[in-house]
Amino acid sequence: MASYHWVAEKAIPYLKKDPNMGAKKLQKVLEDKYQVTIGYSTVWAGRQKAAEQIFGTWEESFWLFVQLQGRGRA
């Protein structure tokens, strides 16, 4: 059975091409390509991890936004 770490690794190229790809579509793509069965929650967690690796976390984005806003006011 695939782990969410495996899903994250395999999902990165797909999310780079289509950042809005949902977990359900990603699940189908990975199951078809690798001939495995992956639970939805595993795909969802793997997709979240891959998205964080590509785009960073919400917290990082927030603090970057705050820093950029602060520079504009000075």
C-alpha positions as semicolon CSV with decimal commas, in nm:
position;residue;x (nm);y (nm);z (nm)
1;M;0,000;0,000;0,000
2;A;0,127;0,345;-0,090
3;S;0,215;0,597;0,179
4;Y;0,141;0,967;0,164
5;H;0,516;1,027;0,132
6;W;0,518;0,816;-0,185
7;V;0,213;1,001;-0,316
8;A;0,380;1,338;-0,244
9;E;0,691;1,238;-0,437
10;K;0,490;1,118;-0,738
11;A;0,245;1,411;-0,724
12;I;0,501;1,693;-0,756
13;P;0,531;1,684;-1,138
14;Y;0,152;1,672;-1,177
15;L;0,095;1,963;-0,939
16;K;0,363;2,169;-1,112
17;K;0,172;2,125;-1,439
18;D;-0,172;2,172;-1,282
19;P;-0,163;2,330;-0,934
20;N;-0,543;2,306;-0,909
21;M;-0,552;1,929;-0,959
22;G;-0,772;1,783;-0,689
23;A;-0,706;1,475;-0,482
24;K;-0,968;1,267;-0,666
25;K;-0,813;1,333;-1,009
26;L;-0,462;1,278;-0,870
27;Q;-0,578;0,950;-0,718
28;K;-0,703;0,827;-1,056
29;V;-0,386;0,937;-1,238
30;L;-0,154;0,766;-0,989
31;E;-0,364;0,449;-0,967
32;D;-0,374;0,419;-1,346
33;K;-0,003;0,490;-1,396
34;Y;0,136;0,274;-1,114
35;Q;-0,135;0,004;-1,100
36;V;-0,188;0,052;-0,725
37;T;-0,490;0,122;-0,508
38;I;-0,456;0,432;-0,292
39;G;-0,707;0,553;-0,037
40;Y;-0,848;0,903;-0,083
41;S;-0,714;1,025;0,254
42;T;-0,363;0,904;0,163
43;V;-0,379;1,090;-0,169
44;W;-0,517;1,402;0,001
45;A;-0,235;1,403;0,260
46;G;0,027;1,336;-0,009
47;R;-0,112;1,615;-0,226
48;Q;-0,095;1,857;0,068
49;K;0,267;1,760;0,138
50;A;0,363;1,797;-0,229
51;A;0,192;2,137;-0,251
52;E;0,385;2,255;0,057
53;Q;0,711;2,139;-0,099
54;I;0,634;2,330;-0,418
55;F;0,465;2,643;-0,287
56;G;0,553;2,656;0,084
57;T;0,315;2,654;0,378
58;W;0,030;2,894;0,448
59;E;0,227;3,028;0,743
60;E;0,531;3,105;0,526
61;S;0,309;3,280;0,273
62;F;0,140;3,484;0,544
63;W;0,466;3,605;0,696
64;L;0,606;3,687;0,353
65;F;0,292;3,890;0,285
66;V;0,327;4,073;0,618
67;Q;0,690;4,155;0,546
68;L;0,610;4,283;0,198
69;Q;0,324;4,494;0,331
70;G;0,554;4,646;0,592
71;R;0,804;4,752;0,326
72;G;0,537;4,935;0,130
73;R;0,441;5,154;0,426
74;A;0,785;5,283;0,514
